Amino acid sequence: MSQQLKTSSSKVQDFLSQHGHEFVVQQMPASTRTAAEAADAIGCTVSQIAKSLIFKHGETGEPVLVVASGTNMVCTDKVKLATGITLEKANATFVREKVGYAIGGVPPVAHNDKVHTLLDSDLKQYAEIWAAAGTPNSVFALNPKNLGELTSGTWIDLSKQ
């Protein structure tokens, strides 16, 4: 693992440090762009990957971050029922402009602006989860309690069955 962090990963590391946490962003030698690649690179289960997905709010056009377990697909109907938010697919340009990161490296924190965040309750079953840290090969470990505190996210059941 490289000690020299890229600018996007340094932004995440700075955010974590400023919020009183001693999490360490790690740059991996292999890709962590997908949940499966991340799990392979880290040596954890795919379901321990906290994948950060940016959607567009159907009514306001604002970004909505959904942090889901790596094995789960987001059920937009469940999200609508639980929150009243209609999720629409966001393209790569929207994601980069609104949160400041490219798809495949979007972290759950350190975005350009405050982002409405929904958290997959399935992540609560793990003592340790892993999230992207700004690039397609950087990650950091945390626990679900920290994820909730750092994101001010709302925990909901959002996975397709």
C-alpha positions as CSV (number, residue, x, y, z in Angstrom):
1,M,0.0,0.0,0.0
2,S,1.3,3.4,-1.0
3,Q,1.7,6.1,1.7
4,Q,1.3,9.0,-0.7
5,L,-2.5,9.7,-1.0
6,K,-4.0,11.3,-4.1
7,T,-5.7,14.7,-3.7
8,S,-9.2,13.2,-3.5
9,S,-8.2,10.7,-0.9
10,S,-6.3,13.4,1.1
11,K,-9.6,15.3,1.2
12,V,-11.3,12.3,2.8
13,Q,-8.5,11.8,5.2
14,D,-8.6,15.5,6.3
15,F,-12.4,15.3,6.8
16,L,-12.0,12.2,9.0
17,S,-9.2,13.7,11.0
18,Q,-11.0,17.0,11.5
19,H,-14.0,15.1,12.9
20,G,-12.0,13.5,15.6
21,H,-11.6,10.1,14.1
22,E,-8.4,8.2,13.7
23,F,-9.4,6.4,10.5
24,V,-6.6,5.8,8.0
25,V,-7.3,6.1,4.3
26,Q,-5.4,3.3,2.5
27,Q,-4.4,3.3,-1.1
28,M,-4.7,-0.3,-2.3
29,P,-2.5,-1.8,-5.1
30,A,-5.6,-3.2,-6.8
31,S,-8.8,-1.6,-7.9
32,T,-11.6,-1.1,-5.3
33,R,-14.0,0.4,-7.9
34,T,-16.6,-2.2,-7.4
35,A,-17.8,-3.9,-4.2
36,A,-16.4,-7.2,-5.3
37,E,-13.0,-5.7,-6.3
38,A,-12.9,-3.9,-2.9
39,A,-13.6,-7.0,-1.0
40,D,-10.9,-9.0,-2.9
41,A,-8.4,-6.2,-2.3
42,I,-9.2,-5.8,1.4
43,G,-9.9,-9.5,2.3
44,C,-13.4,-9.0,3.7
45,T,-16.8,-10.1,2.5
46,V,-18.6,-8.2,-0.3
47,S,-21.4,-7.4,2.2
48,Q,-18.9,-5.5,4.4
49,I,-18.3,-3.0,1.6
50,A,-20.3,0.2,2.2
51,K,-20.8,1.3,-1.4
52,S,-21.7,5.0,-1.9
53,L,-24.2,5.5,-4.7
54,I,-25.3,9.0,-5.8
55,F,-28.8,9.4,-7.1
56,K,-30.8,12.4,-8.2
57,H,-33.8,13.5,-6.1
58,G,-36.8,13.2,-8.4
59,E,-38.5,16.4,-7.2
60,T,-35.6,18.7,-6.3
61,G,-32.8,17.5,-8.6
62,E,-30.4,17.5,-5.6
63,P,-28.0,14.6,-5.0
64,V,-29.0,11.8,-2.6
65,L,-26.3,9.5,-1.2
66,V,-27.3,5.9,-0.6
67,V,-24.7,3.9,1.3
68,A,-25.6,0.3,0.7
69,S,-24.1,-3.0,1.6
70,G,-22.0,-4.3,-1.2
71,T,-24.3,-7.3,-1.9
72,N,-27.5,-5.2,-1.9
73,M,-29.3,-3.6,-4.8
74,V,-31.2,-0.5,-3.9
75,C,-35.0,-0.8,-4.1
76,T,-36.2,2.6,-5.1
77,D,-39.8,1.7,-4.1
78,K,-38.6,1.0,-0.5
79,V,-36.8,4.3,-0.4
80,K,-39.9,6.1,-1.6
81,L,-42.1,4.4,1.0
82,A,-39.6,5.1,3.9
83,T,-38.6,8.7,2.9
84,G,-41.0,10.1,0.3
85,I,-37.9,10.6,-2.0
86,T,-38.1,9.4,-5.6
87,L,-34.6,8.4,-6.7
88,E,-33.5,8.9,-10.2
89,K,-30.3,7.6,-11.8
90,A,-27.5,10.2,-11.8
91,N,-24.9,10.3,-14.6
92,A,-21.1,10.6,-14.1
93,T,-21.1,14.4,-14.7
94,F,-23.8,15.0,-12.1
95,V,-22.0,12.9,-9.6
96,R,-18.6,14.7,-10.1
97,E,-20.2,18.2,-10.1
98,K,-22.4,17.6,-7.0
99,V,-20.1,15.6,-4.7
100,G,-16.7,16.2,-6.1
101,Y,-15.7,12.6,-6.9
102,A,-15.9,10.2,-9.8
103,I,-18.1,7.1,-9.8
104,G,-16.1,4.2,-8.3
105,G,-14.4,6.3,-5.7
106,V,-17.3,8.2,-4.0
107,P,-16.8,8.3,-0.3
108,P,-19.7,8.5,2.2
109,V,-18.2,11.8,3.6
110,A,-16.2,14.9,2.5
111,H,-18.5,16.0,-0.3
112,N,-18.6,19.4,-2.0
113,D,-21.8,20.3,-0.2
114,K,-24.1,18.6,2.4
115,V,-25.8,15.6,0.8
116,H,-29.0,14.0,2.0
117,T,-27.9,10.5,3.1
118,L,-29.7,7.2,3.4
119,L,-27.9,4.2,5.1
120,D,-28.6,0.5,4.5
121,S,-29.7,-1.0,7.8
122,D,-28.0,-4.3,6.6
123,L,-24.6,-2.7,7.3
124,K,-25.4,-2.6,11.1
125,Q,-24.7,-6.3,11.4
126,Y,-21.0,-5.9,10.9
127,A,-18.4,-4.7,13.5
128,E,-16.2,-3.4,10.6
129,I,-17.2,-2.1,7.2
130,W,-15.1,-0.5,4.4
131,A,-15.9,2.6,2.4
132,A,-14.4,4.2,-0.7
133,A,-12.1,7.1,0.1
134,G,-12.1,9.3,-3.0
135,T,-10.4,7.2,-5.7
136,P,-11.1,3.8,-7.4
137,N,-8.3,2.3,-5.2
138,S,-8.6,3.9,-1.8
139,V,-10.6,2.8,1.2
140,F,-11.0,3.2,4.9
141,A,-12.4,1.0,7.6
142,L,-15.1,2.1,10.1
143,N,-18.0,0.8,12.0
144,P,-21.7,1.4,11.3
145,K,-22.1,3.7,14.4
146,N,-19.3,5.9,13.0
147,L,-20.9,5.9,9.6
148,G,-24.1,7.2,11.0
149,E,-22.4,9.9,13.0
150,L,-20.1,11.0,10.2
151,T,-22.9,11.2,7.6
152,S,-25.9,12.2,9.7
153,G,-27.7,9.6,7.6
154,T,-31.0,7.9,8.1
155,W,-31.0,4.1,8.5
156,I,-33.6,2.4,6.5
157,D,-34.3,-1.0,4.9
158,L,-33.6,-0.3,1.3
159,S,-32.4,-3.5,-0.4
160,K,-34.3,-5.5,-3.1
161,Q,-35.2,-8.9,-1.8
